């Protein structure tokens, strides 16, 4: 499975190889991790990787790339907060 999305000219790419290896680009920060869950900030929002025996094999924040090994059960995104703006900009925006 390959998923690509461009946001603000930064490429976000997700590659899942047989539910055992995950490669993610466009990573900005790893917020928290343990053997069952990895929460990271990407250029398109917060991503949550859940599974068992998860290990971060490679993390390069300069290059924005993350490699995860283990039994990957789910990859989900949290809703990005919407920018509301003023009432007039929402009415006439």
PAFI-342962 format. One record per residue: x negated, y negated, z of N, C-alpha, C in turn. Coordinates in steps of 0.2 Angstrom, whole numbers, plus 5000, padded with zeros to 4 digits. Each point is the difference from the previous one (the first is absolute). Layout:
{nX: X nY: Y nZ: Z caX: X caY: Y caZ: Z cX: X cY: Y cZ: Z}
...
***
This chain:
{nX: 4996 nY: 5006 nZ: 5000 caX: 5004 caY: 4994 caZ: 5000 cX: 4996 cY: 4994 cZ: 5000}
{nX: 5001 nY: 4995 nZ: 4996 caX: 4996 caY: 4994 caZ: 4999 cX: 5005 cY: 4994 cZ: 5000}
{nX: 4999 nY: 4995 nZ: 5005 caX: 5005 caY: 4995 caZ: 5000 cX: 4996 cY: 4993 cZ: 5000}
{nX: 5001 nY: 4996 nZ: 4996 caX: 4997 caY: 4994 caZ: 4999 cX: 5004 cY: 4994 cZ: 5000}
{nX: 4998 nY: 4995 nZ: 5003 caX: 5003 caY: 4993 caZ: 5001 cX: 4996 cY: 4995 cZ: 5000}
{nX: 5001 nY: 4994 nZ: 4996 caX: 4996 caY: 4994 caZ: 5001 cX: 5003 cY: 4995 cZ: 5004}
{nX: 4997 nY: 4997 nZ: 5005 caX: 5003 caY: 4995 caZ: 5004 cX: 4994 cY: 4995 cZ: 5001}
{nX: 5001 nY: 4994 nZ: 4998 caX: 4996 caY: 4994 caZ: 5001 cX: 4993 cY: 5002 cZ: 4997}
{nX: 5000 nY: 5003 nZ: 4994 caX: 4994 caY: 5003 caZ: 4996 cX: 4995 cY: 5004 cZ: 5004}
{nX: 5003 nY: 5004 nZ: 5005 caX: 4996 caY: 5005 caZ: 5004 cX: 5004 cY: 5007 cZ: 4998}
{nX: 4996 nY: 5004 nZ: 4998 caX: 5003 caY: 5007 caZ: 4998 cX: 5001 cY: 5004 cZ: 5006}
{nX: 5006 nY: 5003 nZ: 5000 caX: 5002 caY: 5005 caZ: 5005 cX: 5001 cY: 5006 cZ: 4997}
{nX: 4996 nY: 5005 nZ: 5002 caX: 5001 caY: 5007 caZ: 4997 cX: 5000 cY: 5005 cZ: 5005}
{nX: 5005 nY: 5005 nZ: 4999 caX: 5000 caY: 5006 caZ: 5005 cX: 5000 cY: 5006 cZ: 4996}
{nX: 4995 nY: 5004 nZ: 5001 caX: 4999 caY: 5007 caZ: 4997 cX: 5000 cY: 5005 cZ: 5005}
{nX: 5005 nY: 5005 nZ: 4999 caX: 5001 caY: 5006 caZ: 5005 cX: 4998 cY: 5006 cZ: 4996}
{nX: 4995 nY: 5004 nZ: 5003 caX: 4998 caY: 5006 caZ: 4997 cX: 5002 cY: 5006 cZ: 5004}
{nX: 5005 nY: 5003 nZ: 4998 caX: 5002 caY: 5006 caZ: 5003 cX: 5002 cY: 5000 cZ: 5008}
{nX: 5002 nY: 4994 nZ: 5002 caX: 5002 caY: 4999 caZ: 5007 cX: 4994 cY: 5001 cZ: 5005}
{nX: 4994 nY: 5000 nZ: 4997 caX: 4994 caY: 5001 caZ: 5005 cX: 4995 cY: 4994 cZ: 4999}
{nX: 5001 nY: 4996 nZ: 4995 caX: 4995 caY: 4995 caZ: 4999 cX: 5004 cY: 4994 cZ: 4998}
{nX: 4999 nY: 4994 nZ: 5003 caX: 5004 caY: 4994 caZ: 4998 cX: 4994 cY: 4994 cZ: 4999}
{nX: 5001 nY: 4997 nZ: 4994 caX: 4995 caY: 4994 caZ: 4999 cX: 5005 cY: 4994 cZ: 4999}
{nX: 4998 nY: 4995 nZ: 5004 caX: 5004 caY: 4994 caZ: 4999 cX: 4996 cY: 4994 cZ: 4999}
{nX: 5001 nY: 4996 nZ: 4995 caX: 4996 caY: 4993 caZ: 4999 cX: 5005 cY: 4994 cZ: 5001}
{nX: 4997 nY: 4995 nZ: 5001 caX: 5004 caY: 4994 caZ: 5002 cX: 5001 cY: 5000 cZ: 5008}
{nX: 4996 nY: 5003 nZ: 5003 caX: 5000 caY: 5000 caZ: 5008 cX: 4997 cY: 4994 cZ: 5003}
{nX: 5004 nY: 4997 nZ: 5004 caX: 4997 caY: 4994 caZ: 5003 cX: 4997 cY: 5001 cZ: 5008}
{nX: 5004 nY: 5005 nZ: 5003 caX: 4998 caY: 5001 caZ: 5007 cX: 5003 cY: 5007 cZ: 5002}
{nX: 4997 nY: 5003 nZ: 5005 caX: 5003 caY: 5006 caZ: 5003 cX: 5002 cY: 4998 cZ: 5007}
{nX: 5007 nY: 5000 nZ: 5001 caX: 5003 caY: 4997 caZ: 5006 cX: 4999 cY: 5005 cZ: 5006}
{nX: 5001 nY: 5007 nZ: 4999 caX: 4999 caY: 5005 caZ: 5005 cX: 5000 cY: 5007 cZ: 4996}
{nX: 4997 nY: 5005 nZ: 5003 caX: 5000 caY: 5006 caZ: 4998 cX: 4999 cY: 5005 cZ: 5005}
{nX: 5003 nY: 5006 nZ: 4999 caX: 4998 caY: 5006 caZ: 5004 cX: 5001 cY: 5006 cZ: 4995}
{nX: 5000 nY: 5006 nZ: 5003 caX: 5000 caY: 5006 caZ: 4996 cX: 5007 cY: 5001 cZ: 4996}
{nX: 5005 nY: 4997 nZ: 5002 caX: 5007 caY: 5001 caZ: 4998 cX: 5003 cY: 4994 cZ: 4996}
{nX: 4996 nY: 4994 nZ: 5000 caX: 5003 caY: 4994 caZ: 4997 cX: 4995 cY: 4995 cZ: 4999}
{nX: 5000 nY: 4997 nZ: 4994 caX: 4995 caY: 4994 caZ: 4998 cX: 5004 cY: 4994 cZ: 4998}
{nX: 5000 nY: 4995 nZ: 5003 caX: 5003 caY: 4994 caZ: 4998 cX: 4995 cY: 4995 cZ: 4997}
{nX: 5001 nY: 4997 nZ: 4994 caX: 4996 caY: 4996 caZ: 4997 cX: 5003 cY: 4994 cZ: 4997}
{nX: 4997 nY: 4994 nZ: 4999 caX: 5002 caY: 4995 caZ: 4996 cX: 4997 cY: 5000 cZ: 4993}
{nX: 5005 nY: 4999 nZ: 4996 caX: 4998 caY: 5000 caZ: 4993 cX: 5002 cY: 4993 cZ: 4997}
{nX: 4998 nY: 4999 nZ: 4993 caX: 5001 caY: 4994 caZ: 4997 cX: 5008 cY: 5000 cZ: 4998}
{nX: 5004 nY: 5005 nZ: 5001 caX: 5007 caY: 5000 caZ: 4999 cX: 5004 cY: 5002 cZ: 5006}
{nX: 4997 nY: 5000 nZ: 5006 caX: 5004 caY: 5001 caZ: 5006 cX: 4996 cY: 5005 cZ: 5004}
{nX: 5004 nY: 5002 nZ: 5006 caX: 4997 caY: 5005 caZ: 5004 cX: 5002 cY: 5007 cZ: 4998}
{nX: 4995 nY: 5004 nZ: 5000 caX: 5001 caY: 5007 caZ: 4998 cX: 4999 cY: 5005 cZ: 5006}
{nX: 5004 nY: 5005 nZ: 5000 caX: 5000 caY: 5005 caZ: 5005 cX: 4999 cY: 5007 cZ: 4997}
{nX: 4994 nY: 5003 nZ: 5002 caX: 4999 caY: 5007 caZ: 4998 cX: 5001 cY: 5004 cZ: 5006}
{nX: 5004 nY: 5005 nZ: 4999 caX: 5001 caY: 5005 caZ: 5006 cX: 4998 cY: 5007 cZ: 4998}
{nX: 4998 nY: 5004 nZ: 5004 caX: 4999 caY: 5007 caZ: 4999 cX: 4996 cY: 5003 cZ: 5006}
{nX: 4996 nY: 5005 nZ: 4999 caX: 4996 caY: 5004 caZ: 5005 cX: 4993 cY: 5000 cZ: 4998}
{nX: 4996 nY: 5000 nZ: 5005 caX: 4993 caY: 5000 caZ: 5000 cX: 4997 cY: 4995 cZ: 4995}
{nX: 5003 nY: 4994 nZ: 5000 caX: 4997 caY: 4994 caZ: 4995 cX: 4994 cY: 4998 cZ: 5003}
{nX: 4995 nY: 4999 nZ: 4995 caX: 4994 caY: 4997 caZ: 5001 cX: 4998 cY: 4995 cZ: 4995}
{nX: 4997 nY: 4994 nZ: 5002 caX: 4998 caY: 4995 caZ: 4995 cX: 4993 cY: 5002 cZ: 4998}
{nX: 5000 nY: 5002 nZ: 4993 caX: 4993 caY: 5002 caZ: 4998 cX: 4996 cY: 4995 cZ: 4997}
{nX: 5003 nY: 4994 nZ: 4998 caX: 4997 caY: 4994 caZ: 4997 cX: 5004 cY: 4994 cZ: 5001}
{nX: 4997 nY: 4995 nZ: 5003 caX: 5004 caY: 4994 caZ: 5000 cX: 4995 cY: 4994 cZ: 4998}
{nX: 5002 nY: 4996 nZ: 4995 caX: 4996 caY: 4995 caZ: 4998 cX: 5005 cY: 4994 cZ: 4999}
{nX: 5000 nY: 4996 nZ: 5005 caX: 5004 caY: 4994 caZ: 5000 cX: 4998 cY: 4995 cZ: 4995}
{nX: 4993 nY: 4999 nZ: 4999 caX: 4997 caY: 4996 caZ: 4995 cX: 5003 cY: 5002 cZ: 4993}
{nX: 5000 nY: 5006 nZ: 4999 caX: 5003 caY: 5003 caZ: 4993 cX: 5007 cY: 5001 cZ: 5000}
{nX: 5003 nY: 5000 nZ: 5007 caX: 5007 caY: 5001 caZ: 5000 cX: 5003 cY: 5008 cZ: 4999}
{nX: 4995 nY: 5004 nZ: 5002 caX: 5002 caY: 5007 caZ: 4998 cX: 4999 cY: 5005 cZ: 5006}
{nX: 5005 nY: 5004 nZ: 5001 caX: 5001 caY: 5005 caZ: 5005 cX: 5001 cY: 5007 cZ: 4998}
{nX: 4996 nY: 5005 nZ: 5003 caX: 5001 caY: 5007 caZ: 4998 cX: 5003 cY: 5004 cZ: 5006}
{nX: 5005 nY: 5003 nZ: 5000 caX: 5003 caY: 5004 caZ: 5005 cX: 5000 cY: 5008 cZ: 4998}
{nX: 4997 nY: 5004 nZ: 5005 caX: 5001 caY: 5007 caZ: 4999 cX: 5004 cY: 5003 cZ: 5006}
{nX: 5004 nY: 5005 nZ: 4998 caX: 5004 caY: 5004 caZ: 5005 cX: 5007 cY: 5002 cZ: 4997}
{nX: 5004 nY: 5002 nZ: 5004 caX: 5007 caY: 5002 caZ: 4997 cX: 5004 cY: 4994 cZ: 5000}
{nX: 5001 nY: 4997 nZ: 4994 caX: 5004 caY: 4994 caZ: 4999 cX: 5008 cY: 5002 cZ: 4999}
{nX: 5004 nY: 4997 nZ: 5005 caX: 5007 caY: 5002 caZ: 4999 cX: 5004 cY: 4994 cZ: 4997}
{nX: 4998 nY: 4994 nZ: 5001 caX: 5004 caY: 4994 caZ: 4998 cX: 4995 cY: 4994 cZ: 4999}
{nX: 5002 nY: 4996 nZ: 4995 caX: 4997 caY: 4994 caZ: 4999 cX: 5006 cY: 4995 cZ: 4999}
{nX: 5001 nY: 4995 nZ: 5005 caX: 5005 caY: 4995 caZ: 5000 cX: 4998 cY: 4993 cZ: 5000}
{nX: 5004 nY: 4996 nZ: 4998 caX: 4998 caY: 4992 caZ: 5001 cX: 5005 cY: 4997 cZ: 5004}
{nX: 4998 nY: 4996 nZ: 5005 caX: 5005 caY: 4996 caZ: 5003 cX: 5002 cY: 4994 cZ: 4996}
{nX: 5006 nY: 4997 nZ: 5001 caX: 5002 caY: 4994 caZ: 4997 cX: 4996 cY: 4995 cZ: 5001}
{nX: 4998 nY: 4996 nZ: 4995 caX: 4996 caY: 4994 caZ: 5001 cX: 5004 cY: 4994 cZ: 5002}
{nX: 4998 nY: 4996 nZ: 5005 caX: 5005 caY: 4995 caZ: 5002 cX: 5001 cY: 4995 cZ: 4995}
{nX: 5006 nY: 4998 nZ: 4999 caX: 5002 caY: 4995 caZ: 4995 cX: 4998 cY: 4993 cZ: 5002}
{nX: 4998 nY: 4996 nZ: 4996 caX: 4999 caY: 4993 caZ: 5001 cX: 5007 cY: 4996 cZ: 4999}
{nX: 5003 nY: 4997 nZ: 5005 caX: 5006 caY: 4997 caZ: 4999 cX: 5000 cY: 4993 cZ: 4997}
{nX: 4995 nY: 4996 nZ: 5002 caX: 5000 caY: 4993 caZ: 4998 cX: 5006 cY: 4996 cZ: 5003}
{nX: 5000 nY: 4994 nZ: 4997 caX: 5006 caY: 4996 caZ: 5003 cX: 5006 cY: 5001 cZ: 4997}
{nX: 5006 nY: 4998 nZ: 5002 caX: 5006 caY: 5001 caZ: 4998 cX: 5001 cY: 4997 cZ: 4993}
{nX: 4997 nY: 4994 nZ: 4998 caX: 5001 caY: 4998 caZ: 4993 cX: 4996 cY: 5004 cZ: 4995}
{nX: 4994 nY: 5002 nZ: 5002 caX: 4996 caY: 5004 caZ: 4996 cX: 5004 cY: 5007 cZ: 4998}
{nX: 5003 nY: 5003 nZ: 5005 caX: 5004 caY: 5006 caZ: 4999 cX: 5006 cY: 4999 cZ: 4996}
{nX: 5003 nY: 4994 nZ: 5000 caX: 5006 caY: 4998 caZ: 4996 cX: 4998 cY: 4999 cZ: 4993}
{nX: 4995 nY: 4996 nZ: 4999 caX: 4998 caY: 4998 caZ: 4994 cX: 4994 cY: 5003 cZ: 4997}
{nX: 4997 nY: 5005 nZ: 5003 caX: 4994 caY: 5003 caZ: 4999 cX: 4998 cY: 5002 cZ: 4994}
***
